[in-house]
Amino acid sequence: MDSSSSAVSASERLSLEKVAAAWRTVRPVLWPTPLLRSPALDELSGFQVWLKPENLQRTGSYKIRGAYYKLHQLQERGGIHKVVAASAGNHAQGVAYAARELGMDCVIVMPDRAALPKLRATQHYGTKVLLEGSCFDDSLAFALRYAAAEGREFISPFNDSDVILGQATLGWEILEEMQDHPPEAVLVPVGGGGLIAGVASAVKQRLPKTKIIALQSTCAPAFVNSWHTYRSGSAESLPLDVATQETIADGVRVRQPGELCWRMCRDLVDAAICVDDVRIYRAILFLVEQAKLVAEGAGALSVAALLDPESRRQIQESGVAPGARVVALVTGGNIDSLTLQRVVERGLAMDGRSQSISVRVSDEPGQLGFILDFLRRHRATVLDFRRSWRIGPRLSDMADIEILIETEDEQHGREILEGLAREAKVHNFELLLENPNPEGPRS
C-alpha cells in the first residue's frame, strides 16, 4: 500500500514473552504507577476511565522504560560504553539516568530552546549536554553526525526495536493490572511512535478487540495524517514528513514517525485523532484540579481527547461504546512552573472561569477597597491586578485598574460584570471594556 510496506522482521516482533522479560529487566529502576480511576472524567466523557500516571514515573515520564532497556541490552552484548541521544527533554532524562546507573559515557543533544528545568534535570544525572538547533529534528540531525564522528552509539528516542520493547512494558502493566476487567480501549499520545508501537503490540496480542487510539496535536499531525492516508489506500510514500508548529505538546512535536514504529503499529491502530492546544490547556487544568496530577502538554493528550466532544465522537466511531472501559495514558509531567502557571491561566479563561476587567476610578479614598470588597462578596477570587495613574486637570486625577478574577463559570462572570456596572453609576467609577487579554494584567 506504500513504499515502506515491508513486513516487520522476526527479530523486531514483540512477543508477550519478550515484553515480560523486558519488564523484569526494567522493573528494578521503575517507580510504580498504578492505574487511577477518574469519576469526574467518567461523568464528562461517558466512559469508565482509568488514568495511567506515567507523569509520576522516575525521570517524570515513561521514557525511562525504553532508554534503560536499550542501554542494558547494549551492556549485555558488550563493547558499547559511549552513547549519544537527541531529545527535547524526556528521552534525554531517561538516557542520562540509565547511562549513570549502568556506568556509560553519555552525551545528550537538546534544542537550544529546551525548557530550562528539563535541561537542568538532564545535567543532574551527570551527562554532557550539547544545545544544537531550534527543534528536535535539528538536534536529531546533529546527534547522528556526532555519533558517527565520535564513535558513539546513537540511542533513538523511538525508532529502535529495543526502545520500543522497553516502552511495551507500559502495556504489559496495564494488562496485568486489568486482568479481571480488561480495557476496551487504550488512548496513546504519539510523537515518533515508539510508545504506541510497543503498547499496541503488547495489548493486541492478548486483547485483539481492544481499540488502540492514537492521539496527536493539530500542530504536529504526522502520524495521524500518515494513518489516514494509509487507510485510504493511497500509494503515497509513508510515513509522511509533515511540518510542525509551536505547540504546548512539545514532547510529541515530531515531523515524521519512525519507519520501524510505523510498520509495527499502522495495522494495530483503530483511530488516529488530532487535538488542538485549547483542549490540551483544559486537560492540564482538569488533571491538576480533578486528579491532582501535573501533566505536560503531550502527557495530557489522552485526557484532552476525552474532554473534547468531537474527539469522543471519533473514539466512539472506532467501536468504543459509551460506558466502555478506557485507559488514558498520562505520559509525562515535565512541565516548568512558569509554563504551568500560564497554562492554568489560559485554561481558566477558556472555560469562562477567569476574565480581566478594567475600571477607572477617581483619586478618592476607599474606591479600590469598595471594588475589591464587591468582588469578595460576590465570590470572585482576585488573581492579579495592576493600577496605572492617568494625568488629568489635577495630578493623579484618575487611575485605571486592571483586575484578573476567577469565577465559578461564565454565567457567574457575567453576573459580576453586570453588578459592577450597576455599582459604577452609584459609586463614581467607570467600568471599561473587558480586557481582551485572557491572561490578565501583567506588571
N, C-alpha and C positions, 0 to 999 in steps of 0.2 A: 504493500500500500504506500510505502515511501522508501526512499533510498537508504534509510537506516534500519530496514526491516529484518536484518539478520537476527536469528534466534539467540537467546541467551545461552551461553555455553554451559556445559555440565558443571564446571568449576564455579560458575557465577550463580547458579541456582541456590536458593536459600531453603534448605530443608528445615523442618522444625527441629530435627536433631542438631543441626548446625547452630540454629538460633539458641537452643537450650544450652549448648556448650559455650557459646559466646556469652550468654547471660552469666554462667558460672564464672567466666573469666573476669567480667567487668563488675560483678556484684560486690566484691570487697571494697571498691572505690566509690560506689554509688551511695547516695542518701535515699532513703525510702520516700516515694511519692505516691502514697495510696490514693485511690480514686475517691473523690469527694462528691456527694450528692449536692444538687443545687435546686432546692424547691422554688426559689424565685425565678430561675431560668426555666424550670418546668412550666410555670404559670405563663410566662411571657412567650415561650416558644411552642408550647403544645406537645413537647416531647418529654420523656423521662431522661434527664441529663445527668451524666457523671463527668466531672472535670478531672483530667489527668494533669496534676500541677507540677510540670517539669520546671516551672519557674523556681521551685523550691529545691531543685537538684543541685548537687555540688557544681560549682562554677556558674550557677544561675540558669542553666539550660540543659536540654537533652544532649547537646553536642559532646559532652564528656564521654558518652557511650561509644560513639564511633571513633573518636580520637584515641581513647585509651585502648580499645580493642585493636586498632590498626598498629599503634606503636608496640603493643605487646606482641603482636604477631611478627613484626619486624625483629624484635629482640629474640623471639623464639627461633626464628630462621637463622639468626646470626649474621654478623658482618655489617649491619647498619647501625651507626651510632650518631649520625648527624642528619637532622631533618629541617625542612623549611615548610611553612604553610602560609596561605593568604586568607585573610578574614577581615570582616568589618567589626568583629568583636567576639561572638560566642564560640566559634570554632577556634579562634585564637586562644581563648582561655582554656578550652578543652585540651588542645595540643600542648600548650605550655604546662598545664598541670600534669598531664600524662608524661611528658618528657622529664619533668622534675622527678616524678615518682619512679621512673624507670632508668634514670641516670643518663639521659640522652642530651646531646648538644642541640639546642633548638633556636631557630630564627623565625620570627613572625613578621610578615609584611602586612601592614594595615593602611587603609586610605588616610591621607593627611587630614581628612575631616572626621576621623573616627572620634566617637564620643570619648571625652576625657576619662570618665570612670572606667570604660572598657579598656582604654589604653593603660591606665594605672593598674587595673586588675591583672592584665596580661603580664605587665612588667613585674608585678608582685611575685609571680611564680619563678622569677629568675631568668627569664628568657630575654634575648636581644630582640628589640622591635625596630623595624625599619618602616618609615612612613613614606609611601610611594603612591601617587595617583590620587584622583579625586573621588573614585568609587571602587567597589570591589573588583570589577573587571580589570581596571588598571593595575590594581595590586596583584591580581592573579597573573597577568601577563609578566609583570616584573618578577614575581616569585618563581615562575617557570624558567625564566632566563637565569635567575640567580642560582637555582638548583643545578642547572647544567654547568654553570661556570664554577661553582664552589664544590661540586661533587656531593651534593646533599640529596636525600630522598624527599621528593615533594609529597606532602600529605594533602590530598584533595579534600575539600570540605564536604563533597557529596559523591563525586563520580569515581568511586573506588569500591570494589566488592567487600573488602574488609570493613571499611567505614559503614557501608550500607548494612552489613551484618551486625555491626555494633548498634546501629540505630534500631534494627529489628527487635532488639531486646525490649524496647518500649512496648511493642506489640505483644511480645511474649508475656510481659507483666499483666497487660490487660486481659489476655486470655486466661491466665492463671487466677486472677482476682475475680473474674466474672464467670467462672465455670458453671455455677448454678443458674445464672440468668445472663446468657451470652448477649453481647451487644448486637443490635440490629443495624447500626451504622457507626462509623468512626470518622470524625472530621479532622482533616490533617492540613495544616498550613504547609505551603510548598514554595521553595525558592529554587534551589538546584535540583531537588527531587530525591535526595538521599533518604530522608525520613520516610516519605511516602512509599518509596521503593521497598524499604525494609519492613515497615508496618503492614503494608498491603500484602507482601509476600508471606508474612507470618500469619496474619489474620485469615486470609482467604484459604489457606491450606486446611485450617481446622473449621472455619465457618465460611464456606463458599457463598452463602446467600447474604452475608453481611455486606452492606454497602460501604464503599470507600469513597469519601467525598473530598476532593482536592480543593483547597482554598488559596487564593492569591489576592494581592492588592491590585486594584484597577491601574495603578501606576507601574506595575511590573507583571504583566499578564502572560509571559512567555509560555508557561506550562498550560494554562487554560486555553490560550489560542492554539497551541500545538495539538492539544487533546481534541478540541472541537474540529480542527482541520482533519485530524486522523479519522475521527468518527464519520466525517462527511465523505470519506473515500477519496480525498484529494491525492493527487500524485506528487504534491509539493514535497520537497525535501524536509524532513522532520528530525529532531525538534526545531522549532523556529527560533531565530535570533530576533528578539524584539527590543526596541529601545525602551528605556525606563525613565521615570521621572522621580523627583523627590517625593518621599512618602514617609509617614510615621512608621510604617512597617519596613524599616531599612534592612532588617535581618533577612527578608526574602526578596530584596531588590537584586535580581539576577537576570541578565539579558537572555540566557539560554539554559534550559535544563541540561544536566549531564546526559550524554548519549546512553551510557550504561543504565542510569536511573530510568531514563525514558523507556528503554527496551524492556526493563524489568516490570514496570508498573502500568504502561499505557493500556494494557488489556485488563488490568485489575481495578482500574478506577471507574466508578459508576456515574460520577458527575464531577464537573470542574467549574467552579464558580468564582467570580471576582467580587470583592467587597471594597467600597470606597473608603477614603480616610475618615469621612464624617462618621461612618458606622464604627470604625476602629476606635476613634476617640471615645465614643459612647461605651464601647465594650470595655475599654481600660477603666473608665469610671465605674461601670457596673461591677467589674471584678473587685475593685477597691471597696466599694460600698457594700455590696451584697455577699461577696465571697471572702473578703478580707485578704485578697491576693493581689500582689503588684505584678503586672504583666507589661512587657514591652509591646510595641505595636504588632510585630509579627506573631508574638505569643498570644495575642488576643484575637486573631483572625477567626478562630472557630466560634468564639462567643459572639463576635460581630455578625457572623452569618446567622446565628440563631436569633439574634435580635432584629434582623432585617427581614421584613415581610417578603420581599422579592427573593431573597436567598432561601428562605424557608420554603417558598413555593417550588423552587428548583430542587431542593432536597427531597420534597415530597414526590415530585415528578420522577425522581430516580428510583422510587419504590419504597421510600421510608414513610410509613403510615403515621398519622398523628398518634401520640402516645407511645411510640416506639422507644426502645432503649438506645440512647445515643451517647457516645463518648466524645467529648470535645477536648482536644489536646491543647493545653496551655503550655506552649513550647519553651518560653523563656521569660525571664523577669529582669533582664539587664537594661534598665532604663534609668537615666540620671535624674536627680531630684528636680532640676530646673525644667527639664522636658516634661516630667510627670506633672509638675505644677501647671505648666501651660496646657497640657492635655486635659487635666481636670477642669481648668477654667473654660476651655472650649467645649468640653463635654457638657458642662452645666449650661452654657449659653445655648448650645444646640438643642438641649432638652427643654429650653424655655425656663430654666430654673435660676438663671442669673441674667442680669442686664445692667447696663451702665446708664445712669440718669444724670442729667445736669440741671442745676438750679443756680439762679443768680440772686444773691441776697444783698441788702444794703448793709452798711457798716454799723450795725446796731447790736448791742449785747443780746445774747440769747437766740439769735436767728439759727445758727448752726445747731445749737443744742436742741431747739424745738424740732428741727427736721430729723435729727438722729433719734430723738425720743419717739417721734411719729413712726419711724421705721421699726423701732424696737416693739412698740405697742401693737404693730400690725405683723409681727412675727417675721420680719425680714432681717437677715443677717448681713451686716456691713462687712464686706470682704476687703475693701480698699477705698480710699478717697484722696482727692487732690484739690487744693484750693489755689486759685490764682487771682491776684487783685487787678481790677480794672481802674484806669485813671479817668475820672470824670471831672466835673467842675471843681470838686474838692479832692485832695489827695486821698487815695484809698477809699473812694466813694462807694464802689461796688466790688463784690467778689463773685467769681464763677467757681462753683464747686461741682466736681465730678465724683459720683459715688457708685461703686460697684456693689450690688446687692445680690444675695442668694434668696430665692423664694421657693415655695413648695412646688409650684408648677407654673405654667404660662398664665393660667387664669388668675392665680394669686398675684403674679406680677402686674397684670393689667389692673386689678383692683387697687393695688398700692399706687400706681400711677394716677388713676382716677381720683383717689383720695388726696394725693398730694396736690393735684390740680385744684381741687376744691379749697384746700387749706391755703394755697398760694394767694387766692383772692382776699382772704381774711387777714393773713399774717404778713403781707407786704414782701413777698418774694415771688420770683418768676420761675416757673418750670419750663426749661428749654427743651429743645428737641432731644429725643433719646439719642445717646451716643452711638454712632454706627459701629464703633469698635467693640466686638463681642467680648474681648478680653479685658475691657475696662481700663481705667486710668492707670497711667504709669508715671512714677516720679522720675 
